[in-house]
Amino acid sequence: MELPSFYKTFFAAKASIGRQRQLFAALFISLVFLCSSPDKTQASVVNHHFYPLAELKQDTANFLTSYYQHLGSLEVSVGNLDRRLRLNRCNDPVEFTPRDSSGTGGNISVQVKCQTQGGWTLHIPAQVSVFRSIPVAMRDLARGEQISASDIQWETINISLLRQSYLLETKEIIGLEVKRNIGLGSPFLSASLDAPKVIYRGETVDLESSVGGINVSASGTALADGRLGQKIRVRNNQSDRVVTGTVVASGKVSAR
């Protein structure tokens, strides 16, 4: 049965509209795809003019490794950078300056500076762990003990965690007196050690002095304990006069 011409026209128009919608949909999808696709030419230009953050982070790590490697074995970690940063590349070499008051790493920051006109300055957080073999206590050492060679062993530790000065040679440690208790495996901190006493209160000492350019030696009595280089009071046994002198050796005080 043949449809009337009215229906034929209606269905033909409807089919035409459907094809147009499909065409517009395909065109829309193509435009979206083109807009979302990266422009490789433009991307290469951006990478050429800006300092890639991954490269900057690696350059910072390389600098820290070179800067601290003379201290021992290293573990270097550079903090994350804000991905929104856009740093122009420098015509001159970038300057790296560590902000480290101890000089042995730890939690630090690195100033990165571009000196080119219109340059920039950035502070990057980092952590540097330095592992080094140093002398440590072989046993618990109590205050007042004098250290001998048998009290010392060597151990590799993270010296970046030490915020006080410490001794690196056994010859500097042997013979010193413990001023503060030192635990097993602890480094020998300068603040925990003292020169040994070489003069004791009430002990008879040689008292050296100078009178009119002439050196005079007399017998004296120490009125306090004394360590090398320390000033103590001594009573002259001949004149009964009390003077202050410097301990220069075991049993000897100079009042010059």
PALO-509603 format. One line per 3 residues: number of its first residue (from 0); their letters; for each residue x, y, z of C-alpha. Coordinates in nm, 3 decimals, always signed. Layout:
N
NUM	a	X Y Z  ...
This chain:
256
0	mel	+0.000 +0.000 +0.000  +0.150 +0.329 -0.103  +0.161 +0.610 +0.156
3	psf	+0.003 +0.942 +0.074  +0.245 +1.213 -0.041  +0.194 +1.403 +0.287
6	ykt	+0.340 +1.116 +0.492  +0.625 +1.070 +0.246  +0.722 +1.434 +0.285
9	ffa	+0.695 +1.413 +0.667  +0.919 +1.107 +0.701  +1.176 +1.243 +0.453
12	aka	+1.202 +1.568 +0.652  +1.240 +1.374 +0.977  +1.519 +1.161 +0.831
15	sig	+1.696 +1.474 +0.708  +1.679 +1.632 +1.055  +1.822 +1.312 +1.206
18	rqr	+2.117 +1.318 +0.966  +2.181 +1.683 +1.049  +2.183 +1.606 +1.421
21	qlf	+2.432 +1.324 +1.367  +2.650 +1.557 +1.161  +2.644 +1.828 +1.431
24	aal	+2.721 +1.569 +1.702  +3.020 +1.437 +1.508  +3.145 +1.793 +1.450
27	fis	+3.108 +1.877 +1.822  +3.304 +1.567 +1.929  +3.580 +1.653 +1.682
30	lvf	+3.609 +2.006 +1.821  +3.626 +1.879 +2.179  +3.900 +1.633 +2.085
33	lcs	+4.103 +1.900 +1.908  +4.075 +2.141 +2.201  +4.180 +1.879 +2.454
36	spd	+4.476 +1.750 +2.251  +4.809 +1.916 +2.350  +4.979 +2.132 +2.095
39	ktq	+5.317 +1.961 +2.069  +5.475 +2.264 +1.907  +5.354 +2.493 +2.185
42	asv	+5.459 +2.244 +2.457  +5.812 +2.230 +2.321  +5.832 +2.610 +2.331
45	vnh	+5.714 +2.617 +2.694  +5.967 +2.353 +2.799  +6.240 +2.548 +2.626
48	hfy	+6.169 +2.874 +2.809  +6.089 +2.738 +3.157  +6.303 +2.546 +3.406
51	pla	+6.133 +2.204 +3.449  +6.067 +2.146 +3.819  +6.186 +1.784 +3.804
54	elk	+6.516 +1.904 +3.658  +6.550 +2.177 +3.924  +6.488 +1.921 +4.197
57	qdt	+6.753 +1.688 +4.055  +7.003 +1.974 +4.014  +6.949 +2.064 +4.381
60	anf	+7.011 +1.704 +4.489  +7.328 +1.690 +4.278  +7.455 +2.012 +4.436
63	lts	+7.393 +1.883 +4.790  +7.569 +1.556 +4.713  +7.873 +1.742 +4.584
66	yyq	+7.869 +1.986 +4.878  +7.853 +1.729 +5.160  +8.027 +1.425 +5.012
69	hlg	+8.358 +1.501 +5.189  +8.188 +1.436 +5.525  +8.092 +1.072 +5.462
72	sle	+7.819 +0.858 +5.308  +7.505 +1.054 +5.221  +7.130 +1.022 +5.194
75	vsv	+6.982 +1.328 +5.021  +6.612 +1.409 +4.991  +6.479 +1.726 +4.825
78	gnl	+6.131 +1.852 +4.915  +5.847 +1.875 +4.665  +5.802 +2.194 +4.465
81	drr	+5.476 +2.376 +4.393  +5.362 +2.246 +4.053  +5.223 +2.591 +3.970
84	lrl	+5.573 +2.743 +3.965  +5.689 +2.882 +3.631  +6.058 +2.969 +3.653
87	nrc	+6.235 +3.117 +3.353  +6.552 +2.945 +3.246  +6.872 +3.136 +3.326
90	ndp	+7.125 +3.257 +3.075  +7.384 +3.230 +3.355  +7.448 +2.928 +3.579
93	vef	+7.201 +2.899 +3.865  +7.353 +2.964 +4.211  +7.291 +2.715 +4.494
96	tpr	+7.355 +2.819 +4.857  +7.282 +2.584 +5.150  +7.130 +2.731 +5.467
99	dss	+7.297 +2.506 +5.724  +7.419 +2.651 +6.055  +7.581 +2.324 +6.169
102	gtg	+7.759 +2.244 +5.843  +7.670 +1.875 +5.882  +7.331 +1.859 +5.711
105	gni	+7.002 +1.759 +5.870  +6.684 +1.951 +5.789  +6.807 +2.243 +5.582
108	svq	+6.702 +2.469 +5.297  +6.880 +2.558 +4.976  +6.862 +2.903 +4.822
111	vkc	+6.847 +2.875 +4.444  +6.907 +3.201 +4.262  +6.893 +3.307 +3.898
114	qtq	+7.101 +3.622 +3.844  +6.976 +3.687 +3.491  +6.780 +4.011 +3.447
117	ggw	+6.426 +3.944 +3.560  +6.557 +3.641 +3.747  +6.419 +3.471 +4.055
120	tlh	+6.512 +3.334 +4.399  +6.368 +3.018 +4.549  +6.420 +2.841 +4.883
123	ipa	+6.390 +2.463 +4.858  +6.359 +2.242 +5.170  +6.587 +1.939 +5.185
126	qvs	+6.718 +1.676 +5.422  +7.077 +1.555 +5.421  +7.186 +1.262 +5.636
129	vfr	+7.562 +1.218 +5.674  +7.690 +0.881 +5.797  +8.043 +0.868 +5.934
132	sip	+8.251 +0.639 +6.152  +8.343 +0.817 +6.477  +8.460 +0.716 +6.828
135	vam	+8.181 +0.623 +7.071  +8.168 +0.489 +7.425  +8.216 +0.112 +7.455
138	rdl	+8.037 +0.115 +7.792  +7.843 +0.348 +8.018  +8.081 +0.609 +8.157
141	arg	+7.999 +0.789 +8.481  +8.090 +1.140 +8.583  +8.442 +1.164 +8.722
144	eqi	+8.581 +0.863 +8.534  +8.897 +0.904 +8.332  +8.872 +0.762 +7.981
147	sas	+9.114 +0.496 +7.861  +9.164 +0.335 +7.519  +8.955 +0.034 +7.626
150	diq	+8.653 +0.263 +7.673  +8.643 +0.360 +7.304  +8.506 +0.187 +6.995
153	wet	+8.426 +0.306 +6.642  +8.075 +0.312 +6.500  +7.907 +0.459 +6.191
156	ini	+7.630 +0.698 +6.291  +7.424 +0.979 +6.140  +7.627 +1.283 +6.248
159	sll	+7.359 +1.515 +6.107  +7.159 +1.441 +6.423  +7.439 +1.573 +6.648
162	rqs	+7.392 +1.939 +6.735  +7.697 +1.969 +6.961  +8.067 +1.945 +6.878
165	yll	+8.220 +1.600 +6.915  +8.572 +1.454 +6.910  +8.697 +1.254 +6.612
168	etk	+9.035 +1.123 +6.731  +9.097 +0.873 +7.010  +9.415 +1.057 +7.107
171	eii	+9.201 +1.362 +7.186  +8.975 +1.154 +7.412  +9.211 +0.927 +7.607
174	gle	+9.295 +1.075 +7.947  +9.000 +1.315 +7.958  +8.758 +1.312 +8.248
177	vkr	+8.385 +1.254 +8.212  +8.196 +1.568 +8.314  +7.849 +1.437 +8.222
180	nig	+7.745 +1.073 +8.209  +7.805 +0.914 +7.867  +7.590 +0.619 +7.759
183	lgs	+7.699 +0.309 +7.571  +7.736 +0.387 +7.199  +7.718 +0.764 +7.252
186	pfl	+7.968 +0.997 +7.082  +8.218 +1.189 +7.290  +8.073 +1.540 +7.299
189	sas	+8.308 +1.821 +7.395  +8.053 +1.946 +7.649  +8.059 +1.607 +7.828
192	lda	+8.437 +1.598 +7.876  +8.693 +1.790 +8.073  +9.068 +1.797 +8.113
195	pkv	+9.178 +1.570 +8.400  +9.266 +1.714 +8.738  +9.641 +1.736 +8.781
198	iyr	+9.637 +1.924 +9.112  +9.422 +1.852 +9.418  +9.324 +2.080 +9.701
201	get	+9.574 +2.072 +9.989  +9.849 +1.937 +9.766  +10.195 +2.094 +9.778
204	vdl	+10.281 +2.250 +9.443  +10.565 +2.440 +9.279  +10.463 +2.805 +9.258
207	ess	+10.642 +2.994 +8.982  +10.639 +3.373 +8.965  +10.840 +3.659 +8.822
210	vgg	+10.988 +3.939 +9.033  +11.170 +4.222 +8.855  +11.219 +4.006 +8.549
213	inv	+11.366 +3.725 +8.757  +11.189 +3.390 +8.772  +11.126 +3.274 +9.125
216	sas	+11.006 +2.932 +9.238  +10.856 +2.867 +9.579  +10.660 +2.599 +9.758
219	gta	+10.286 +2.652 +9.779  +9.966 +2.483 +9.888  +9.678 +2.445 +9.641
222	lad	+9.353 +2.585 +9.779  +9.142 +2.411 +9.509  +9.156 +2.129 +9.260
225	grl	+9.305 +2.230 +8.927  +9.302 +2.117 +8.563  +9.547 +2.213 +8.289
228	gqk	+9.492 +2.576 +8.192  +9.263 +2.643 +8.487  +9.324 +2.927 +8.733
231	irv	+9.337 +2.834 +9.101  +9.435 +3.002 +9.429  +9.762 +2.897 +9.594
234	rnn	+9.907 +2.994 +9.933  +10.280 +3.070 +9.928  +10.421 +2.857 +10.210
237	qsd	+10.706 +3.103 +10.275  +10.520 +3.436 +10.279  +10.175 +3.296 +10.363
240	rvv	+10.045 +3.517 +10.082  +9.759 +3.385 +9.864  +9.800 +3.433 +9.487
243	tgt	+9.608 +3.322 +9.178  +9.795 +3.122 +8.917  +9.742 +2.901 +8.613
246	vva	+9.790 +2.525 +8.625  +10.064 +2.449 +8.372  +10.148 +2.089 +8.463
249	sgk	+10.092 +1.827 +8.728  +10.193 +1.987 +9.060  +10.297 +2.316 +8.899
252	vsa	+10.127 +2.658 +8.902  +10.245 +2.975 +8.729  +10.157 +3.311 +8.888
255	r	+10.342 +3.524 +8.634
